């Protein structure tokens, strides 16, 4: 879990890519003569999720969104990132519970959208 404070939600995807790339390029020393390469999958969401209604969702719900996005990245390709955003001006408080129970339905509602390092049509098997 990484929390960035005082950071713009518009920079979340770039931050996720920076972290993914740094881990991908790093050699992890295991022993004197042994190092390994590793990759990571990242899911992210901004808190508050709805900028027009900051108290609509708890930080735990937003963490659940990020976790759902993480598993979408893992199940799609690995070494990737997926994030969920609410559309500008969106204030529907049901969008998060809907996404958590049925991501495809939430995405087809056009109240939320994903950004990803993976081709959007391949993310988590979700279809829009």
KAVEN-V492114 format. One record per run of one state. SS is the DSSP state (@ for helix, = for strand, . for the rest). FROM is the first residue (numbers start at 0). TO is the last residue. If there is no record, write none. Layout:
BEGIN
ss->SS from->FROM to->TO
ss->SS from->FROM to->TO
END
This chain:
BEGIN
ss->. from->0 to->7
ss->@ from->8 to->24
ss->. from->25 to->25
ss->= from->26 to->30
ss->. from->31 to->32
ss->= from->33 to->36
ss->. from->37 to->40
ss->= from->41 to->44
ss->. from->45 to->57
ss->@ from->58 to->75
ss->. from->76 to->79
ss->= from->80 to->85
ss->. from->86 to->92
ss->@ from->93 to->100
ss->. from->101 to->101
ss->@ from->102 to->107
ss->. from->108 to->110
ss->= from->111 to->115
ss->. from->116 to->118
ss->@ from->119 to->121
ss->. from->122 to->127
END
